[in-house]
Amino acid sequence: MRPAVAVVEDTSLIRDSFGLLMPGLDVVVAVPTVEELVRRRPLVDLVVLDLHLANLEQQPDVRQGIAAIRALTGCGYRVCVYSQEERRFVLAACLAAGASGVVSKALPTLRAEQLFLEVAAGGTVVPQPVVGILEVLVRRDCITLLSERQRQLLHGRARGLSYAQVAKQLYVSESTLRGYWLELTRSLSESLRNLTPGEIEQALGLAPGDLLEFWSGDPTDAKNWWRTGTAR
């Protein structure tokens, strides 16, 4: 059975073609703003969210970025960000704000569909740049709830090794390793949500305040986040 999906995307071409391009998803509603989706309250397994909507000048009060993620997760929705954003701390902030996955618009359609299906089924999709951040946080004991095997797996994936390569190093099957990774990414995402910008800045050797422009701190401040980060 195909998962029911809602799409928040301000580009009409993408809204209209999303279900056609990704037939494995049952797109029940596609809307330009988070506000419209919340008003309709569809029953869906996943919300695919365009992180930065281009209509900010025409509709300055619509929720963008972190504020949009918080609004949707606050309504009980499972959210996967779909964006061309590449800044690793921005992507990490999406997970810290409650998104269950981040998928790049640069990916081939088939691969993006596979990742959406994974998130809809309860998985967590962590982009490669964020894996590197999480590995540093683990090494510096900012995140501590990992076994030695999980640390080894994270270390390998953070260095760009394939599942097959890491499986060979750890003497486990590739399918077993993928199961480990599913649980590991879920655990790391939950841990990330409990960290403060200050804790992360200290662990990564950043200056105080470097993360505040886009980290998921006070939700009342989140609405202004995209006014300083306009990459799409």
WOKA-V539919 format. One record per residue. N is the residue number from 1. SS is DSSP state (a for helix, b for strand, c for the rest). PSI is psi as a letter, one per 40 degrees, with the letter a starting at -180 (NA if undefined). D_FIRST is the distance of its C-alpha to the first C-alpha in Angstrom with 1 decimal. Layout:
n->{N:N}
ss->{SS:SS}
psi->{PSI:PSI}
d_first->{D_FIRST:D_FIRST}
//
This chain:
n->{1:2:3:4:5:6:7:8:9:10:11:12:13:14:15:16:17:18:19:20:21:22:23:24:25:26:27:28:29:30:31:32:33:34:35:36:37:38:39:40:41:42:43:44:45:46:47:48:49:50:51:52:53:54:55:56:57:58:59:60:61:62:63:64:65:66:67:68:69:70:71:72:73:74:75:76:77:78:79:80:81:82:83:84:85:86:87:88:89:90:91:92:93:94:95:96:97:98:99:100:101:102:103:104:105:106:107:108:109:110:111:112:113:114:115:116:117:118:119:120:121:122:123:124:125:126:127:128:129:130:131:132:133:134:135:136:137:138:139:140:141:142:143:144:145:146:147:148:149:150:151:152:153:154:155:156:157:158:159:160:161:162:163:164:165:166:167:168:169:170:171:172:173:174:175:176:177:178:179:180:181:182:183:184:185:186:187:188:189:190:191:192:193:194:195:196:197:198:199:200:201:202:203:204:205:206:207:208:209:210:211:212:213:214:215:216:217:218:219:220:221:222:223:224:225:226:227:228:229:230:231:232}
ss->{c:c:b:b:b:b:b:b:c:c:c:a:a:a:a:a:a:a:a:a:a:c:c:c:b:b:b:b:b:b:b:c:c:a:a:a:a:a:a:a:c:c:c:c:c:b:b:b:b:b:c:c:c:c:c:c:c:c:c:c:c:c:c:c:a:a:a:a:a:a:a:a:a:a:c:c:c:c:b:b:b:b:b:c:c:c:c:a:a:a:a:a:a:a:a:a:c:c:c:c:b:b:b:b:c:c:c:c:a:a:a:a:a:a:a:a:a:a:a:a:c:c:c:c:b:c:c:a:a:a:a:a:a:a:a:a:a:a:a:c:c:c:c:c:c:c:c:a:a:a:a:a:a:a:a:a:a:a:c:c:c:c:a:a:a:a:a:a:a:a:c:c:c:a:a:a:a:a:a:a:a:a:a:a:a:a:a:a:a:a:a:a:a:c:c:c:a:a:a:a:a:a:a:a:c:c:c:c:c:c:c:c:c:c:c:c:c:c:c:c:c:a:a:a:a:a:a:c:c:c:c:c}
psi->{h:h:i:h:i:i:h:h:h:e:h:d:d:d:d:d:e:d:d:d:d:g:e:e:h:g:h:d:i:h:i:e:i:d:d:d:d:d:d:d:f:i:h:i:d:i:h:h:h:h:d:h:h:e:f:d:d:d:g:e:e:i:h:i:b:d:d:d:d:d:d:d:d:d:e:e:i:h:h:h:h:h:i:e:h:e:h:d:d:d:d:d:d:d:d:d:e:e:i:e:i:h:h:h:e:e:i:i:d:d:d:d:d:d:d:d:d:d:d:d:e:e:i:h:h:h:i:d:d:d:d:d:d:d:d:d:d:d:d:e:f:d:h:e:f:i:i:d:d:d:d:d:d:d:d:d:d:d:e:e:i:i:d:d:d:d:d:d:d:e:f:i:i:d:d:d:d:d:d:d:d:d:d:d:d:d:d:d:d:d:d:d:d:e:i:i:d:d:d:d:d:d:d:e:f:i:i:h:e:d:e:d:d:e:i:g:b:h:d:d:e:d:d:e:d:e:e:e:g:e:i:NA}
d_first->{0.0:3.8:6.5:9.2:12.3:15.9:18.5:22.2:24.3:27.7:27.8:26.7:26.0:23.4:21.9:21.8:20.5:17.9:14.9:16.7:17.5:14.2:11.7:8.9:9.3:9.1:12.8:13.8:17.4:19.7:23.2:26.3:27.2:26.1:28.3:26.4:23.1:24.7:26.4:23.2:21.3:17.7:15.1:12.9:11.7:14.0:17.1:18.3:22.0:24.8:27.5:30.5:30.6:33.5:34.6:36.4:39.8:38.7:36.8:38.4:36.9:33.2:31.7:31.4:30.5:30.8:31.4:28.2:26.2:28.2:27.7:23.9:23.7:26.4:24.0:21.5:19.2:17.8:19.5:19.4:22.6:22.6:26.3:29.2:31.1:32.6:34.9:33.9:35.2:33.3:30.0:31.0:31.8:28.3:27.1:30.1:29.2:25.8:23.4:20.8:21.1:23.1:22.1:24.9:24.9:27.0:24.3:23.0:19.9:17.8:19.0:18.4:14.7:14.4:16.3:14.3:11.1:13.6:14.9:11.8:11.1:14.7:16.8:19.9:21.0:24.8:26.6:29.4:32.3:31.1:30.9:34.6:35.4:33.7:35.6:38.8:38.1:37.5:40.6:42.7:41.4:39.8:36.6:37.7:34.9:34.1:35.2:37.2:34.4:32.2:35.1:35.6:32.0:32.2:35.6:34.3:31.3:33.6:35.8:33.2:32.9:29.8:27.8:29.7:33.0:32.5:31.2:34.4:36.5:35.0:34.9:31.2:28.4:26.2:23.0:25.0:26.1:22.7:22.0:25.3:24.6:21.4:23.5:26.5:25.0:23.6:27.1:29.0:27.1:28.0:31.5:31.9:31.2:34.1:36.6:39.1:40.1:43.5:42.2:40.3:43.2:45.5:43.3:42.9:46.6:45.9:48.4:47.9:45.9:44.4:40.8:41.4:40.7:37.0:36.2:34.2:37.2:38.2:35.4:38.3:39.4:36.0:36.2:39.1:37.5:36.5:40.0:41.2:38.3:37.5:35.9:32.7}
//
